Amino acid sequence: MKLRTDARSIAILAIFAAMILALEILPIPLLTDIPLFGGFTLDPTGIPITIVFLAFGSVFSLILIPIMWIAIAYRNPIGSVFKGFAEFYTLFGLIIAKLFLRNRQYDWKIAAPIYLTFGVAFRAIGMYITNIFLIQWLYGSPLEGAILYSATFVIPNIIQAIINILVGILIFIVIPENLAIQARFGKYGADEYDKYEEISAEELESAGNE
């Protein structure tokens, strides 16, 4: 999918970026920010990133990673390092899954498990390895301790990846087709769908009922 530079797409990206900023700057304890242990928290910040990836592709979703990082870094610099890597690995897994599915006919019953498998695997494995180095570097832990401590975060990272990807896909799937066309989400961003730009919502609904 080509990079979208139209004003509508940029505006929608800005809305999702604002969502991420709000979730990180004004977290709601035990609702949008559930603490576990060792500074790890479950939160929905990655859900908008998944939606943007499905709607606009890799570049726009990658733009959201540093925005998220900045939102966290002002209050928790160390946490932002871990979170930045974690969301990047999740997104990288989604990108690889998309390449795997490219040029194939599929529905969401097939695509969703593939996205989930790649996203979860890349985050879990990537963060296990990365945490070993980060724990040594940021906390001065010996290698043996870093390996053991990193292993305790594998399950939480798997849970967080499942939340981000599964909820993001479910939200994307339930977006009405006429809204997806108007916003040019996913496949509707291709040039062949430019003709739909001037079609009203009423015309789209009547066409869908024929």
Salt bridges, closest charged atoms under 4 A:
ASP6 OD1 - ARG4 NE 3.63
GLU24 OE1 - ARG75 NH2 3.03
ASP43 OD1 - LYS83 NZ 3.00
GLU87 OE2 - LYS83 NZ 3.12
GLU87 OE2 - ARG123 NH1 3.24
ASP191 OD1 - LYS2 NZ 2.61
ASP194 OD1 - ARG184 NH2 2.68
GLU197 OE1 - ARG8 NH2 3.35
GLU197 OE2 - ARG184 NE 3.60
